[in-house]
Amino acid sequence: MLARSVLRYRLFSLAAVPPAERRGALLAQLAAWQAFPDSVYLVDLFGDQAQVFAADRQQLAQHGLMALPLWPESLLHEPAADGVRLLQSLEGFEAQAWRSGVLVASRWWSALPDPLEWQAFARQARVAEQSRPEPQDLAWLKPARQPVRAEQLGQGSAGQQKLLVLAVGLALLGFASMTARDAWDARQRVQTVSAELQLIKEGAAPLLAAREKALALADRSAALSRQLAAPQPLDLFEQLGLLLPKGSVIKELDLQGRNLKLALELPPEVSRATVVQALESGAWLTQVSEVKDGMPRSWVSFEMRLDGAGPPRQASSDAGLKRAADETPVAPPPLPLPSPTPSGRRP
């Protein structure tokens, strides 16, 4: 059993992908996720949904777990139907959001989350904001399905190809045996075999053409998935403009995949904790933490993780409305009228 503290979780929806292409599409999306530098993905694929847990391959190898069946801790409890819950994990606490018996979102903390952290998770999971529930200590339960590793998803098609090769080999062996037994009519047998092979090739030609077309479409699908999974710089700058406190200046910005490093020059009245809360309030920038490298600088550096290819629309609009309200101009005071002259007239 793997503790939730060493795992990352994502739910993948494959409803828009034809059933025959879902495994290939899921593998393409997992290649673009990059939860760890070298990840082991545990996949619970059912219907058009895939619950995926990622673990660090190097860490599993160090503890001798690569050859053992791996069970994510989150799946070893009774699943919920709908709503959110807070669980007491082996290490720390896990927040879960369920919809129709599917785990749509999960987040782990080493200590009990405060109300702001819980509200950020509720917005990220797109559920109605509510107060943090009390932690639950649920009983252990073996799930109905064993999660499989991502590299095992393609073994089904590989097994079919092996059976096809074996069948063709047996057919050729039968032809060779018949030719050996009927040596006196070898020429006729060779002609018969050649004709049958030609028929097999002609019959297999449409299948081979369809296979080549499917492989080309799979490559295009993988390339499109990588493009869709990559955050857009304009979306990132727009989100930063909405969330950062007024007067903040971006000194450095380094975006590598879903990992973002940001250096800011902050106004004197803005604290670092305020910046962290502001960035995480958009539900797109997560795991925000300050980077301290000991170098004397006049700005503060942060590192964070982008949850998805783009910010949630609701979070972005809320932040924009808040920024617009904060920046509403104040009408200037009225100018004083000149006092009358001694003659009773104004100059």
N, C-alpha and C positions, 0 to 999 in steps of 0.2 A: 504494500500500500504506500502510495506517495502522498506526503502531506501537502495541503493546499499552499503552504508557504513557498514551496519550490516549483510551483506550476504557474503557467499563464493560461488563460481561458478565452476562447472566442466561439461564437455560434455562427455557422455559415449556412445561408439559405440557398438552395439549389433549385428552387421552384421554377425559375425561368430557363433552366437547362434541360434538354431532353434526357429521359432516364438513361439511355445508353451512353451518354457523354458526361454524366454527373461525376463519376470517379476521376476522369481526366481533368474536369474543371476544378474539382476540389484540390487535386494535387497541384494545379497551377496556382491557386489562391494560397495554398500553404507555402509554396516556394516564395511568394511575395510577402508573406507575413513576417518572417525573420524574427521570431520571438527571442531566440538566443543565437549567438554566432554559429553554433552547431546544435540543431534542435532535434529532439525525438518527439514526434507527434502521435498522441493516442486518440484515435478517432472512434466515435460512436455514431455511425451512419445509419439513419433510419428514414425511409421515405425521401422527402426532399429537404431534410434537415441533417446537419452534421455538428455534433458537439465535440469540440477538439480541445485537448489539453496539451500544452507544450512543456517539455522538460529539457534541461541542459544535458546533452549526451556525455560530455566530459565528467560532469558530476555523478551521473549514473554509473559510468565506467569505474570511477574511483571507489564506489561503494559495492562493486560487483553485482549490479542489478540488471545489466543489459540482457542476460540470458533468462531472466525470470519474468513471469507474467506481471504486468504493471496495472494497478488499479488506482485511479485518482480518488482521493478522499471524498471529493464532492459528490461522487456517484454512489457512495456506500451508505446513503441514507434514503429514507422514503421520499420520493419526489413530490413536490407540491403541485397543485393544480394551477393556481393563479396567485399573484401577489408577491410580496417580498418577505424575507426573513433573515435574521442574524443568527449565525451558528457559532458555537464554541468549537474551534478546530483543535487538532492536535497541537498546533502552535498558533496562537493568536485567534483572530476572529474572521469569519467569512460572511459577506453579504451576498444574498442570492435573490434574483428576480426571475419568477417563473411565469410562463404564459402557455396555457393549454398543455401542461405537463412537460414543457420544454424549458431548460435553463437558458434564458436569453441573456443574462448578464451575471457576472460574478466579480467580487473585489475582496482582497485580503488586506487586513491590517495586523500589525504585531500587537497593538493594544486596542482597547475598546475605542471605536471611532467617536469623535465629538459630533454635535448636531450639524455643524457646517460640512464635515466630511460625509455624513450620512445624506444630507440634502444634495450634495454633489453627485453621489452615487445614484440617488433617485432620479435626478435629471438625466444622467448618462443612460440609465436603463429605460427612460421615457415612461415612467410611472408617476402617478399623482404624488406630489411631495407630501410626506407625512413624518410624524415624529419617529425617532429611532426606537424600534422594539427592543424588548429584553432578549439577551442571548439565550438560545436554546441548546440543550445538550441532547441530541437525538441518538436513538439506538442505531447500531450498525446493521446494515441489511445488504445482502449480496444482490447486485442488479441483475436484471433479466438478460442483459447483453454484455459480452466481454469486449471492451474496447480493443481495437486492433491498431497496430502501428501503420503509419502511412505507407511504408514501403510494401506492405502486404496487400494493399488495395488492388494492385495490378496483377496479382498472381492468378486471378480467375481467367483473364484473357490469355495469360501465358500458358495455363494448363490446357486450354482449348487448342492452342497452336501445337502443343506437344502431342495431343491426341490426334490431330490432323496429320502431323508428320509420321506418327506411328502407323496410322491407317494406310497412308500412301506406301510406307515401307513394307507393310504386310502384303499389300497388293502386288508390289514389285517382286517380293519374295515368292508369291504364288505363281506369278508369271514365269519367273526363272525356273521354278520346280517343274512346271508343265513343259517348258522348253527342254529341260534335261531328260524328262521321261519320254518325250516325243522327239528324239534326236533325228529320226528319219524324216520328219517334216519340219525341220528347224526354220527353214525359210518362210514357210507359211505362218508358223507361230510368231516369228519376228514381225512379219507384216501385220498380224492381228494385234500384237502388243503396241506396235507403232500407231495403228489406227485408234486404238483405245486411248493411248496417251494423248493423241491429238484431240480426241473428244473431251478428255479431261481438261486439257489446256483451254480449249474453246469454252467449256462450261465454267471454268474458273476465272476466265478473263473479266467478266463483269464484277465478280467478287474482289479481284485484285484492284480493279479500277476504283471500286467503292472504298476499299481500304486506303488507297492513296489519297482519295478525296477526304476521307475522315481524318487522316493524319495531318493533312494540310489545314483543315478546319480547326483541329486541336491546337496546332501551332499558332494560328491566328487568335484563337480564344485565349491561349496563354499570354500572348503579347498584349491583347486588349485588357486582360485581367491585371497585368502588371501596370499598364498605364492608368487604369481606373483606381488602382490601389495606391498610387503615388500622390502625395499631397501637392497641391498647386501653390506656387509662391504667392500669387495674388490673394488667394483665400487666406493664407497665413498672415500676410501683412494686414489684410482687412480685419482679421480676428484680433491681432495684436493692437491695432488702432482702437478697436471697440473696448478691449479689456484693460489695457494698461492705464494706470492713473494719469491724470492730466499733468503735463510737464515732464513726463518721462522721455528720455532720449535713448534710442537704440544705438549702441556703439559697435557691437559685433553680433552677427547672426550666422550660425552654422547649422544647416539642415542636412542630415545624413539618413536617408530613408524615412523612418518615423521618429528618429531621435533628433532633438533640437537643443542647441546650446545658444543662450541668449545673454548678452552683456548689456546692462542698462545703467544709465546715469539718472538717478532718482532725485526728485525735489527733496529738500531737507525735511519736510513734514511727512513724507511717505516712508513707512517702515517696510522692511523686507517681508514680514508676515502679511502685510496688506497686499503686496505684489503677488505672493503665492496664492492667496485666497482669490484675488481678482483673476489670475490666469486660469485657475481650476474651475471658476464659476461658469465658464463657457462650455464645460463638459467635453471639450475636444482636447485641451492640453491637460494631461494627467501626469501623476508622479513628479510633480514639480518640486525641485530641491535646489538649495543654494550650493554653488561650487566655490570652495575655498582652496586656493592653490598657494597661498602665502606671498604672492607677488603684490607689491604696493601699487594699487590702482585707485582711480577716483570713481570707479563704477563697480557694480555688483554683477556677478555672473550666476546664471541659473541653467539647469538642465532639466528636460522634461520629455515626455513621450506623447506623440500624437495618436489619439485613439480614432483611427479611421482615416479615409482619404480626404474628408472635409468636415467642417464643423456642423453640428446639428442646427437646423434652421431656427428652431424655437429659441435655442440658447443664444444664437447670434442676434436675432431680432430683439430679445429681451435686453441684451447688453447694449444694443444700439439705442433702444428707447431710453434706457437709464442714462447713457452718455448724453443723449439729446436733452433730457430733463436737467442734467447737471450743468449743461452749457447754455441754458436759456438766459438771454441777456436781460439785464435789469435796467429799467427805464431811468434815465438821468433825472435828478431833481429839477424842478422848475426854476428858471432864472428870476432873480428879484427885480421888481419894477423900480424904475428911478423915482426918487422922492420929488415932490413938487417944489418949484422955485418959490421965493418969497412972494412973487406976484400972483401965486396960485396957479401958474401954468407950468407945464412940463417942458423942459428944453427939447 
